[in-house]
Amino acid sequence: MADLEEILKDVEPLVAQSLQAVSNAAGLDELDRIRVAALGKKGSISALMAQLGSVPADLRKEAGARLNTAKVAVSEAIEARKTALEEARLDERLARERVDVTLPARAADIGRIHPVSQTIDEVVAIFGQMGFAVAEGPDIEDDFHNFTALNFPPEHPARMMHDTFFLPEKADGTRHLLRTHTSPVQVRTMLKQKPPIRVIIPGRTYRCDSDMTHTPMFHQVEGLVIDKTTHMGHLKGCLIEFVKTYFEVDDVPVRFRPSFFPFTEPSAEVDIGCSRAGGELKIGAGADWLEILGCGMVHPNVLRNCGIDPDEYQGFAFGMGLERIAMLKYGIPDLRTFFDSDLRWLKHYGFVPLDVPTLSGGLTR
């Protein structure tokens, strides 16, 4: 049988020695070696605890309590020192890696803005100057907001599976879908906001289509104006001013061709003048035309579906593909490259992050 006094006489010196070593530990590796030497399977305190089985039963409780107190004291000291060393290491790293944010940024080190993001900023800057606010809505929509409220008849082909990404059918037979245009945000805005309304709506849209000029996910921007006096002349003036400002060309012929959309009446498609001489597309006065967007006066049925009296209010709406106008302005030949995640492409077509588009400072620099 081990003698209790023989076991316990070594406890205090071992604890004092361990605590002193912990206090002097200069690094986490050294601290871990001290932990193993004291509390590991073959550690000094662990060795004493292994002798408890040979202590008389009536004295074992007292011996166990004293050894456990010693073990806890060393463990707590190690954890406290570990925390202090980790904080010191973090402080040293933060000091070493500190960046002076007041210094001018180096464009080559901070990446590039994607052409879609740049185009959204440009469009918002232009229409913001005209008094438009930005509105947003969910990518997942229901049939009412995406189709019914916008005057789409039940048999309209846009509702069919070949055009729309439908989600699984619910227990009540209804299905949500990935919005096919940003027009549902027009509906949501009219439902929650009383006229006058003047909003611009950028966002992602989804359709079952993929080729050189179509992708399953793309970006649109739409505009909506609702008040008591707005007419087709205001729509034409707004879009003509946008085209000239966005393409940064003063002499851009613009024409409006009659068209049809379920949610506008009358409806029109907008073409801009261009030249394809020598195989190069150039926006401005020329012999050719290029279609860029659709527009029209908001259909009375849409106003009624949104709780607005068409006998008192009217307005206009327009929409365009952001990738399409970005391709035209920046000479990007293939729509699919927008989504390839190719850093070489982004470095070539991207924009310096700190050059935020403004009408006063310029849309592009």
C-alpha atoms as a printed R data frame, in Angstrom:
    type eleno elety resid chain resno       x      y       z
1   ATOM     1    CA   MET     A     1   0.000  0.000   0.000
2   ATOM     2    CA   ALA     A     2   1.307  3.449  -0.941
3   ATOM     3    CA   ASP     A     3   1.824  5.905   1.858
4   ATOM     4    CA   LEU     A     4  -0.527  8.893   1.669
5   ATOM     5    CA   GLU     A     5   2.072 11.335   2.925
6   ATOM     6    CA   GLU     A     6   4.572 10.116   0.320
7   ATOM     7    CA   ILE     A     7   2.087 10.836  -2.449
8   ATOM     8    CA   LEU     A     8   0.886 14.198  -1.193
9   ATOM     9    CA   LYS     A     9   4.280 15.657  -0.249
10  ATOM    10    CA   ASP     A    10   5.139 15.998  -3.928
11  ATOM    11    CA   VAL     A    11   1.846 17.682  -4.937
12  ATOM    12    CA   GLU     A    12   2.553 21.268  -3.879
13  ATOM    13    CA   PRO     A    13   6.077 21.417  -5.372
14  ATOM    14    CA   LEU     A    14   4.790 19.928  -8.649
15  ATOM    15    CA   VAL     A    15   1.919 22.416  -8.802
16  ATOM    16    CA   ALA     A    16   4.212 25.352  -8.036
17  ATOM    17    CA   GLN     A    17   6.742 24.172 -10.610
18  ATOM    18    CA   SER     A    18   4.026 23.698 -13.252
19  ATOM    19    CA   LEU     A    19   2.422 27.061 -12.589
20  ATOM    20    CA   GLN     A    20   5.801 28.793 -12.848
21  ATOM    21    CA   ALA     A    21   6.519 27.025 -16.144
22  ATOM    22    CA   VAL     A    22   3.089 27.993 -17.475
23  ATOM    23    CA   SER     A    23   3.645 31.614 -16.513
24  ATOM    24    CA   ASN     A    24   7.023 31.647 -18.287
25  ATOM    25    CA   ALA     A    25   5.817 29.897 -21.436
26  ATOM    26    CA   ALA     A    26   6.743 32.067 -24.424
27  ATOM    27    CA   GLY     A    27   4.631 30.314 -27.036
28  ATOM    28    CA   LEU     A    28   1.797 27.886 -27.635
29  ATOM    29    CA   ASP     A    29   4.144 25.026 -28.528
30  ATOM    30    CA   GLU     A    30   6.062 25.423 -25.276
31  ATOM    31    CA   LEU     A    31   2.808 25.644 -23.339
32  ATOM    32    CA   ASP     A    32   1.605 22.394 -24.884
33  ATOM    33    CA   ARG     A    33   4.816 20.640 -23.846
34  ATOM    34    CA   ILE     A    34   4.249 21.826 -20.257
35  ATOM    35    CA   ARG     A    35   0.677 20.494 -20.388
36  ATOM    36    CA   VAL     A    36   1.869 17.080 -21.525
37  ATOM    37    CA   ALA     A    37   4.641 17.018 -18.884
38  ATOM    38    CA   ALA     A    38   2.161 17.712 -16.084
39  ATOM    39    CA   LEU     A    39  -1.208 16.343 -17.226
40  ATOM    40    CA   GLY     A    40  -0.412 13.911 -20.050
41  ATOM    41    CA   LYS     A    41  -0.708 10.140 -19.644
42  ATOM    42    CA   LYS     A    42   2.857 10.024 -18.355
43  ATOM    43    CA   GLY     A    43   2.791 13.467 -16.750
44  ATOM    44    CA   SER     A    44   3.967 14.187 -13.216
45  ATOM    45    CA   ILE     A    45   0.508 14.911 -11.766
46  ATOM    46    CA   SER     A    46  -1.074 12.064 -13.729
47  ATOM    47    CA   ALA     A    47   1.554  9.724 -12.247
48  ATOM    48    CA   LEU     A    48   0.527 10.713  -8.722
49  ATOM    49    CA   MET     A    49  -3.130 10.154  -9.519
50  ATOM    50    CA   ALA     A    50  -2.276  6.689 -10.829
51  ATOM    51    CA   GLN     A    51  -1.077  5.766  -7.325
52  ATOM    52    CA   LEU     A    52  -4.471  6.453  -5.757
53  ATOM    53    CA   GLY     A    53  -5.489  2.840  -6.232
54  ATOM    54    CA   SER     A    54  -2.849  1.766  -3.712
55  ATOM    55    CA   VAL     A    55  -3.941  4.261  -1.042
56  ATOM    56    CA   PRO     A    56  -6.057  2.837   1.806
57  ATOM    57    CA   ALA     A    57  -9.781  3.163   1.051
58  ATOM    58    CA   ASP     A    58 -10.477  5.425   4.040
59  ATOM    59    CA   LEU     A    59  -7.819  7.915   2.884
60  ATOM    60    CA   ARG     A    60  -8.419  7.675  -0.874
61  ATOM    61    CA   LYS     A    61 -11.185 10.325  -0.917
62  ATOM    62    CA   GLU     A    62  -8.998 12.957   0.727
63  ATOM    63    CA   ALA     A    63  -6.047 12.142  -1.529
64  ATOM    64    CA   GLY     A    64  -8.220 12.221  -4.652
65  ATOM    65    CA   ALA     A    65  -9.687 15.601  -3.737
66  ATOM    66    CA   ARG     A    66  -6.255 17.162  -3.195
67  ATOM    67    CA   LEU     A    67  -4.835 15.761  -6.424
68  ATOM    68    CA   ASN     A    68  -7.907 16.833  -8.385
69  ATOM    69    CA   THR     A    69  -7.573 20.371  -6.973
70  ATOM    70    CA   ALA     A    70  -3.970 20.418  -8.128
71  ATOM    71    CA   LYS     A    71  -4.936 19.149 -11.581
72  ATOM    72    CA   VAL     A    72  -7.675 21.800 -11.941
73  ATOM    73    CA   ALA     A    73  -5.315 24.578 -10.842
74  ATOM    74    CA   VAL     A    74  -2.730 23.622 -13.471
75  ATOM    75    CA   SER     A    75  -5.387 23.141 -16.164
76  ATOM    76    CA   GLU     A    76  -6.935 26.542 -15.516
77  ATOM    77    CA   ALA     A    77  -3.528 28.208 -15.553
78  ATOM    78    CA   ILE     A    78  -2.716 26.567 -18.874
79  ATOM    79    CA   GLU     A    79  -6.039 27.683 -20.424
80  ATOM    80    CA   ALA     A    80  -5.576 31.248 -19.169
81  ATOM    81    CA   ARG     A    81  -2.026 31.401 -20.529
82  ATOM    82    CA   LYS     A    82  -3.179 29.882 -23.831
83  ATOM    83    CA   THR     A    83  -5.836 32.584 -24.205
84  ATOM    84    CA   ALA     A    84  -3.308 35.309 -23.443
85  ATOM    85    CA   LEU     A    85  -0.793 33.907 -25.943
86  ATOM    86    CA   GLU     A    86  -3.453 33.583 -28.671
87  ATOM    87    CA   GLU     A    87  -4.601 37.168 -28.122
88  ATOM    88    CA   ALA     A    88  -1.002 38.369 -28.222
89  ATOM    89    CA   ARG     A    89  -0.387 36.457 -31.453
90  ATOM    90    CA   LEU     A    90  -3.557 37.916 -32.984
91  ATOM    91    CA   ASP     A    91  -2.588 41.449 -31.932
92  ATOM    92    CA   GLU     A    92   0.847 40.965 -33.439
93  ATOM    93    CA   ARG     A    93  -0.634 39.682 -36.694
94  ATOM    94    CA   LEU     A    94  -3.137 42.526 -36.888
95  ATOM    95    CA   ALA     A    95  -0.360 45.038 -36.346
96  ATOM    96    CA   ARG     A    96   1.804 43.337 -38.976
97  ATOM    97    CA   GLU     A    97  -0.988 43.097 -41.567
98  ATOM    98    CA   ARG     A    98  -2.549 46.492 -40.895
99  ATOM    99    CA   VAL     A    99  -3.703 48.352 -43.987
100 ATOM   100    CA   ASP     A   100  -3.848 52.126 -44.107
101 ATOM   101    CA   VAL     A   101  -7.275 52.660 -45.693
102 ATOM   102    CA   THR     A   102  -6.494 56.343 -46.235
103 ATOM   103    CA   LEU     A   103  -3.887 55.454 -48.858
104 ATOM   104    CA   PRO     A   104  -4.952 55.504 -52.524
105 ATOM   105    CA   ALA     A   105  -6.024 52.052 -53.696
106 ATOM   106    CA   ARG     A   106  -4.131 50.281 -56.445
107 ATOM   107    CA   ALA     A   107  -6.698 49.173 -59.006
108 ATOM   108    CA   ALA     A   108  -4.683 46.137 -60.058
109 ATOM   109    CA   ASP     A   109  -4.923 44.722 -56.533
110 ATOM   110    CA   ILE     A   110  -8.678 45.064 -55.907
111 ATOM   111    CA   GLY     A   111 -10.232 43.281 -58.872
112 ATOM   112    CA   ARG     A   112 -12.801 44.479 -61.372
113 ATOM   113    CA   ILE     A   113 -16.492 45.342 -61.369
114 ATOM   114    CA   HIS     A   114 -18.524 42.987 -63.590
115 ATOM   115    CA   PRO     A   115 -20.066 44.680 -66.672
116 ATOM   116    CA   VAL     A   116 -23.588 43.761 -65.467
117 ATOM   117    CA   SER     A   117 -22.999 45.458 -62.106
118 ATOM   118    CA   GLN     A   118 -21.501 48.457 -63.882
119 ATOM   119    CA   THR     A   119 -24.467 48.677 -66.252
120 ATOM   120    CA   ILE     A   120 -26.950 48.519 -63.375
121 ATOM   121    CA   ASP     A   121 -25.116 51.398 -61.684
122 ATOM   122    CA   GLU     A   122 -25.141 53.401 -64.921
123 ATOM   123    CA   VAL     A   123 -28.862 52.834 -65.553
124 ATOM   124    CA   VAL     A   124 -29.774 53.666 -61.952
125 ATOM   125    CA   ALA     A   125 -27.665 56.838 -62.105
126 ATOM   126    CA   ILE     A   126 -29.422 58.017 -65.275
127 ATOM   127    CA   PHE     A   127 -32.973 57.317 -64.147
128 ATOM   128    CA   GLY     A   128 -32.174 58.454 -60.607
129 ATOM   129    CA   GLN     A   129 -31.385 61.860 -62.084
130 ATOM   130    CA   MET     A   130 -34.904 61.782 -63.606
131 ATOM   131    CA   GLY     A   131 -36.473 61.161 -60.206
132 ATOM   132    CA   PHE     A   132 -36.848 57.372 -60.291
133 ATOM   133    CA   ALA     A   133 -36.455 55.351 -57.101
134 ATOM   134    CA   VAL     A   134 -35.106 51.775 -57.098
135 ATOM   135    CA   ALA     A   135 -37.592 48.964 -56.321
136 ATOM   136    CA   GLU     A   136 -36.811 45.278 -55.805
137 ATOM   137    CA   GLY     A   137 -38.744 42.042 -55.358
138 ATOM   138    CA   PRO     A   138 -38.316 38.261 -54.902
139 ATOM   139    CA   ASP     A   139 -36.906 35.983 -57.596
140 ATOM   140    CA   ILE     A   140 -39.512 33.297 -56.730
141 ATOM   141    CA   GLU     A   141 -43.010 34.436 -57.661
142 ATOM   142    CA   ASP     A   142 -46.583 33.169 -57.863
143 ATOM   143    CA   ASP     A   143 -48.820 33.079 -60.924
144 ATOM   144    CA   PHE     A   144 -50.785 36.179 -59.919
145 ATOM   145    CA   HIS     A   145 -47.819 38.548 -59.704
146 ATOM   146    CA   ASN     A   146 -45.923 37.072 -62.660
147 ATOM   147    CA   PHE     A   147 -48.823 36.557 -65.100
148 ATOM   148    CA   THR     A   148 -52.429 37.176 -64.042
149 ATOM   149    CA   ALA     A   149 -52.041 40.702 -62.667
150 ATOM   150    CA   LEU     A   150 -50.096 41.636 -65.806
151 ATOM   151    CA   ASN     A   151 -53.030 40.711 -68.076
152 ATOM   152    CA   PHE     A   152 -51.593 37.431 -69.405
153 ATOM   153    CA   PRO     A   153 -54.510 35.252 -70.591
154 ATOM   154    CA   PRO     A   154 -54.676 31.671 -69.224
155 ATOM   155    CA   GLU     A   155 -53.575 30.159 -72.541
156 ATOM   156    CA   HIS     A   156 -50.622 32.503 -73.104
157 ATOM   157    CA   PRO     A   157 -47.527 30.514 -74.222
158 ATOM   158    CA   ALA     A   158 -45.297 32.241 -71.634
159 ATOM   159    CA   ARG     A   159 -47.107 30.192 -68.980
160 ATOM   160    CA   MET     A   160 -46.084 26.897 -70.563
161 ATOM   161    CA   MET     A   161 -43.214 24.713 -69.374
162 ATOM   162    CA   HIS     A   162 -41.039 25.477 -72.396
163 ATOM   163    CA   ASP     A   163 -40.653 29.106 -71.296
164 ATOM   164    CA   THR     A   164 -40.978 29.135 -67.518
165 ATOM   165    CA   PHE     A   165 -39.098 27.416 -64.681
166 ATOM   166    CA   PHE     A   166 -41.920 26.089 -62.477
167 ATOM   167    CA   LEU     A   167 -41.338 24.805 -58.948
168 ATOM   168    CA   PRO     A   168 -42.966 21.526 -57.767
169 ATOM   169    CA   GLU     A   169 -46.748 21.620 -57.449
170 ATOM   170    CA   LYS     A   170 -48.128 22.295 -53.956
171 ATOM   171    CA   ALA     A   171 -50.920 20.377 -52.212
172 ATOM   172    CA   ASP     A   172 -53.547 22.884 -53.396
173 ATOM   173    CA   GLY     A   173 -52.468 22.494 -57.034
174 ATOM   174    CA   THR     A   174 -50.682 25.851 -57.293
175 ATOM   175    CA   ARG     A   175 -47.052 26.248 -58.312
176 ATOM   176    CA   HIS     A   176 -44.525 28.950 -57.709
177 ATOM   177    CA   LEU     A   177 -41.996 29.825 -60.404
178 ATOM   178    CA   LEU     A   178 -38.782 31.674 -61.092
179 ATOM   179    CA   ARG     A   179 -39.903 35.062 -62.360
180 ATOM   180    CA   THR     A   180 -39.714 35.396 -66.131
181 ATOM   181    CA   HIS     A   181 -39.361 39.194 -65.990
182 ATOM   182    CA   THR     A   182 -39.019 41.933 -63.382
183 ATOM   183    CA   SER     A   183 -42.593 43.116 -64.062
184 ATOM   184    CA   PRO     A   184 -43.952 41.400 -60.899
185 ATOM   185    CA   VAL     A   185 -42.147 44.129 -58.960
186 ATOM   186    CA   GLN     A   186 -44.304 46.669 -60.819
187 ATOM   187    CA   VAL     A   187 -47.372 44.823 -59.520
188 ATOM   188    CA   ARG     A   188 -46.032 44.653 -55.972
189 ATOM   189    CA   THR     A   189 -45.173 48.358 -56.049
190 ATOM   190    CA   MET     A   190 -48.640 49.374 -57.266
191 ATOM   191    CA   LEU     A   191 -50.316 47.140 -54.670
192 ATOM   192    CA   LYS     A   192 -48.466 48.666 -51.726
193 ATOM   193    CA   GLN     A   193 -47.891 52.246 -52.883
194 ATOM   194    CA   LYS     A   194 -50.411 54.848 -53.922
195 ATOM   195    CA   PRO     A   195 -49.715 56.968 -57.031
196 ATOM   196    CA   PRO     A   196 -47.759 58.928 -58.025
197 ATOM   197    CA   ILE     A   197 -45.213 56.167 -58.647
198 ATOM   198    CA   ARG     A   198 -41.864 56.447 -60.387
199 ATOM   199    CA   VAL     A   199 -39.566 53.430 -59.970
200 ATOM   200    CA   ILE     A   200 -36.745 51.668 -61.779
201 ATOM   201    CA   ILE     A   201 -36.487 47.883 -61.228
202 ATOM   202    CA   PRO     A   202 -33.211 46.018 -61.909
203 ATOM   203    CA   GLY     A   203 -32.940 42.308 -61.188
204 ATOM   204    CA   ARG     A   204 -32.425 38.700 -62.273
205 ATOM   205    CA   THR     A   205 -34.938 36.881 -64.459
206 ATOM   206    CA   TYR     A   206 -35.201 33.268 -65.643
207 ATOM   207    CA   ARG     A   207 -36.369 31.535 -68.830
208 ATOM   208    CA   CYS     A   208 -35.811 28.130 -70.450
209 ATOM   209    CA   ASP     A   209 -33.523 29.286 -73.247
210 ATOM   210    CA   SER     A   210 -29.805 29.056 -73.956
211 ATOM   211    CA   ASP     A   211 -27.754 30.035 -77.001
212 ATOM   212    CA   MET     A   212 -25.352 32.788 -78.107
213 ATOM   213    CA   THR     A   213 -27.934 35.514 -77.351
214 ATOM   214    CA   HIS     A   214 -29.967 33.836 -74.562
215 ATOM   215    CA   THR     A   215 -29.148 32.382 -71.158
216 ATOM   216    CA   PRO     A   216 -31.411 30.647 -68.598
217 ATOM   217    CA   MET     A   217 -30.698 33.445 -66.126
218 ATOM   218    CA   PHE     A   218 -30.225 37.044 -67.214
219 ATOM   219    CA   HIS     A   219 -30.821 40.569 -65.956
220 ATOM   220    CA   GLN     A   220 -33.537 43.055 -66.805
221 ATOM   221    CA   VAL     A   221 -34.310 46.595 -65.810
222 ATOM   222    CA   GLU     A   222 -37.825 47.982 -65.986
223 ATOM   223    CA   GLY     A   223 -39.307 51.379 -65.339
224 ATOM   224    CA   LEU     A   224 -42.803 52.331 -64.175
225 ATOM   225    CA   VAL     A   225 -44.487 55.713 -63.920
226 ATOM   226    CA   ILE     A   226 -48.076 56.094 -62.682
227 ATOM   227    CA   ASP     A   227 -49.820 59.432 -62.161
228 ATOM   228    CA   LYS     A   228 -52.766 61.436 -63.507
229 ATOM   229    CA   THR     A   229 -51.108 63.268 -66.396
230 ATOM   230    CA   THR     A   230 -48.334 61.080 -67.858
231 ATOM   231    CA   HIS     A   231 -48.747 60.262 -71.551
232 ATOM   232    CA   MET     A   232 -46.892 58.626 -74.464
233 ATOM   233    CA   GLY     A   233 -44.918 61.796 -75.132
234 ATOM   234    CA   HIS     A   234 -43.390 61.606 -71.666
235 ATOM   235    CA   LEU     A   235 -42.430 57.970 -72.295
236 ATOM   236    CA   LYS     A   236 -40.723 58.858 -75.578
237 ATOM   237    CA   GLY     A   237 -38.843 61.793 -74.066
238 ATOM   238    CA   CYS     A   238 -37.684 59.708 -71.109
239 ATOM   239    CA   LEU     A   239 -36.329 56.882 -73.270
240 ATOM   240    CA   ILE     A   240 -34.718 59.148 -75.857
241 ATOM   241    CA   GLU     A   241 -32.869 60.960 -73.080
242 ATOM   242    CA   PHE     A   242 -31.824 57.627 -71.555
243 ATOM   243    CA   VAL     A   243 -30.461 56.283 -74.855
244 ATOM   244    CA   LYS     A   244 -28.382 59.394 -75.532
245 ATOM   245    CA   THR     A   245 -27.006 59.465 -71.987
246 ATOM   246    CA   TYR     A   246 -26.299 55.754 -71.653
247 ATOM   247    CA   PHE     A   247 -24.520 55.348 -74.995
248 ATOM   248    CA   GLU     A   248 -22.868 58.762 -74.496
249 ATOM   249    CA   VAL     A   249 -23.700 59.761 -78.070
250 ATOM   250    CA   ASP     A   250 -25.677 62.961 -78.693
251 ATOM   251    CA   ASP     A   251 -26.788 62.050 -82.205
252 ATOM   252    CA   VAL     A   252 -28.671 58.764 -81.725
253 ATOM   253    CA   PRO     A   253 -31.753 58.350 -83.938
254 ATOM   254    CA   VAL     A   254 -34.574 56.675 -81.987
255 ATOM   255    CA   ARG     A   255 -37.763 55.232 -83.463
256 ATOM   256    CA   PHE     A   256 -40.823 53.645 -81.862
257 ATOM   257    CA   ARG     A   257 -42.491 50.765 -83.725
258 ATOM   258    CA   PRO     A   258 -46.001 49.531 -82.834
259 ATOM   259    CA   SER     A   259 -45.907 46.200 -81.041
260 ATOM   260    CA   PHE     A   260 -47.923 44.103 -78.593
261 ATOM   261    CA   PHE     A   261 -47.401 43.247 -74.933
262 ATOM   262    CA   PRO     A   262 -50.216 41.960 -72.671
263 ATOM   263    CA   PHE     A   263 -49.479 44.543 -69.985
264 ATOM   264    CA   THR     A   264 -49.278 47.728 -72.095
265 ATOM   265    CA   GLU     A   265 -51.626 49.405 -74.591
266 ATOM   266    CA   PRO     A   266 -50.513 50.957 -76.858
267 ATOM   267    CA   SER     A   267 -47.185 49.107 -76.971
268 ATOM   268    CA   ALA     A   268 -43.995 49.852 -78.862
269 ATOM   269    CA   GLU     A   269 -40.532 48.491 -79.487
270 ATOM   270    CA   VAL     A   270 -37.680 50.983 -79.502
271 ATOM   271    CA   ASP     A   271 -34.936 50.953 -82.143
272 ATOM   272    CA   ILE     A   272 -31.780 53.034 -82.178
273 ATOM   273    CA   GLY     A   273 -29.759 54.059 -85.180
274 ATOM   274    CA   CYS     A   274 -26.501 52.303 -85.924
275 ATOM   275    CA   SER     A   275 -23.927 51.694 -88.592
276 ATOM   276    CA   ARG     A   276 -22.469 48.316 -89.570
277 ATOM   277    CA   ALA     A   277 -20.011 49.687 -92.117
278 ATOM   278    CA   GLY     A   278 -16.879 47.592 -92.429
279 ATOM   279    CA   GLY     A   279 -18.353 44.875 -90.217
280 ATOM   280    CA   GLU     A   280 -18.171 47.098 -87.117
281 ATOM   281    CA   LEU     A   281 -21.287 48.024 -85.133
282 ATOM   282    CA   LYS     A   282 -21.360 51.688 -84.163
283 ATOM   283    CA   ILE     A   283 -24.225 53.311 -82.248
284 ATOM   284    CA   GLY     A   284 -25.411 56.606 -83.724
285 ATOM   285    CA   ALA     A   285 -26.557 57.980 -87.055
286 ATOM   286    CA   GLY     A   286 -26.299 55.312 -89.733
287 ATOM   287    CA   ALA     A   287 -28.144 53.256 -92.290
288 ATOM   288    CA   ASP     A   288 -29.348 50.506 -89.921
289 ATOM   289    CA   TRP     A   289 -31.561 50.094 -86.874
290 ATOM   290    CA   LEU     A   290 -31.138 48.011 -83.740
291 ATOM   291    CA   GLU     A   291 -33.977 47.000 -81.386
292 ATOM   292    CA   ILE     A   292 -33.073 47.503 -77.703
293 ATOM   293    CA   LEU     A   293 -36.243 47.578 -75.555
294 ATOM   294    CA   GLY     A   294 -40.013 47.357 -75.296
295 ATOM   295    CA   CYS     A   295 -42.390 49.861 -73.756
296 ATOM   296    CA   GLY     A   296 -45.935 51.226 -73.698
297 ATOM   297    CA   MET     A   297 -48.711 52.754 -71.670
298 ATOM   298    CA   VAL     A   298 -49.763 50.583 -68.724
299 ATOM   299    CA   HIS     A   299 -52.836 48.536 -69.679
300 ATOM   300    CA   PRO     A   300 -56.025 49.551 -67.813
301 ATOM   301    CA   ASN     A   301 -56.548 45.924 -66.777
302 ATOM   302    CA   VAL     A   302 -53.173 45.937 -65.025
303 ATOM   303    CA   LEU     A   303 -54.131 49.084 -63.124
304 ATOM   304    CA   ARG     A   304 -57.440 47.499 -62.077
305 ATOM   305    CA   ASN     A   305 -55.707 44.294 -60.956
306 ATOM   306    CA   CYS     A   306 -53.469 46.420 -58.736
307 ATOM   307    CA   GLY     A   307 -56.320 48.407 -57.194
308 ATOM   308    CA   ILE     A   308 -55.733 51.608 -59.193
309 ATOM   309    CA   ASP     A   309 -58.612 53.326 -60.998
310 ATOM   310    CA   PRO     A   310 -57.699 53.553 -64.732
311 ATOM   311    CA   ASP     A   311 -60.244 56.347 -65.185
312 ATOM   312    CA   GLU     A   312 -58.203 58.507 -62.811
313 ATOM   313    CA   TYR     A   313 -54.625 57.282 -63.312
314 ATOM   314    CA   GLN     A   314 -52.446 56.261 -66.226
315 ATOM   315    CA   GLY     A   315 -48.766 55.755 -66.814
316 ATOM   316    CA   PHE     A   316 -46.056 54.058 -68.810
317 ATOM   317    CA   ALA     A   317 -43.683 51.138 -68.432
318 ATOM   318    CA   PHE     A   318 -40.576 49.937 -70.243
319 ATOM   319    CA   GLY     A   319 -38.107 47.082 -69.976
320 ATOM   320    CA   MET     A   320 -34.770 46.053 -71.424
321 ATOM   321    CA   GLY     A   321 -32.120 43.374 -71.033
322 ATOM   322    CA   LEU     A   322 -29.092 44.632 -69.129
323 ATOM   323    CA   GLU     A   323 -26.677 42.210 -70.766
324 ATOM   324    CA   ARG     A   324 -27.939 43.282 -74.198
325 ATOM   325    CA   ILE     A   325 -27.293 46.985 -73.701
326 ATOM   326    CA   ALA     A   326 -23.943 46.173 -72.038
327 ATOM   327    CA   MET     A   327 -22.951 44.090 -75.072
328 ATOM   328    CA   LEU     A   328 -23.864 46.964 -77.400
329 ATOM   329    CA   LYS     A   329 -22.016 49.614 -75.431
330 ATOM   330    CA   TYR     A   330 -18.874 47.660 -74.592
331 ATOM   331    CA   GLY     A   331 -18.524 45.445 -77.654
332 ATOM   332    CA   ILE     A   332 -19.045 42.090 -75.924
333 ATOM   333    CA   PRO     A   333 -19.843 39.533 -78.660
334 ATOM   334    CA   ASP     A   334 -21.272 36.555 -76.725
335 ATOM   335    CA   LEU     A   335 -23.875 36.718 -73.955
336 ATOM   336    CA   ARG     A   336 -22.740 33.428 -72.427
337 ATOM   337    CA   THR     A   337 -19.343 34.860 -71.482
338 ATOM   338    CA   PHE     A   338 -21.054 37.039 -68.854
339 ATOM   339    CA   PHE     A   339 -21.526 33.889 -66.755
340 ATOM   340    CA   ASP     A   340 -18.308 31.956 -67.468
341 ATOM   341    CA   SER     A   341 -16.463 33.181 -64.322
342 ATOM   342    CA   ASP     A   342 -13.362 33.753 -66.447
343 ATOM   343    CA   LEU     A   343 -11.028 36.153 -64.662
344 ATOM   344    CA   ARG     A   344  -9.227 36.945 -67.915
345 ATOM   345    CA   TRP     A   345 -12.546 38.049 -69.438
346 ATOM   346    CA   LEU     A   346 -13.394 40.101 -66.350
347 ATOM   347    CA   LYS     A   347  -9.984 41.764 -66.377
348 ATOM   348    CA   HIS     A   348 -10.545 42.758 -70.009
349 ATOM   349    CA   TYR     A   349 -14.177 43.912 -69.793
350 ATOM   350    CA   GLY     A   350 -14.400 44.810 -66.093
351 ATOM   351    CA   PHE     A   351 -14.321 48.251 -64.475
352 ATOM   352    CA   VAL     A   352 -12.250 49.880 -61.765
353 ATOM   353    CA   PRO     A   353 -14.243 49.524 -58.511
354 ATOM   354    CA   LEU     A   354 -13.790 53.086 -57.254
355 ATOM   355    CA   ASP     A   355 -15.019 54.744 -60.478
356 ATOM   356    CA   VAL     A   356 -18.698 54.921 -59.491
357 ATOM   357    CA   PRO     A   357 -20.893 56.063 -62.420
358 ATOM   358    CA   THR     A   358 -22.441 59.525 -62.023
359 ATOM   359    CA   LEU     A   359 -23.893 61.955 -64.535
360 ATOM   360    CA   SER     A   360 -21.687 64.740 -63.256
361 ATOM   361    CA   GLY     A   361 -18.485 62.688 -63.168
362 ATOM   362    CA   GLY     A   362 -19.238 60.472 -66.176
363 ATOM   363    CA   LEU     A   363 -20.746 57.029 -66.576
364 ATOM   364    CA   THR     A   364 -17.506 55.431 -67.772
365 ATOM   365    CA   ARG     A   365 -13.906 56.582 -67.428
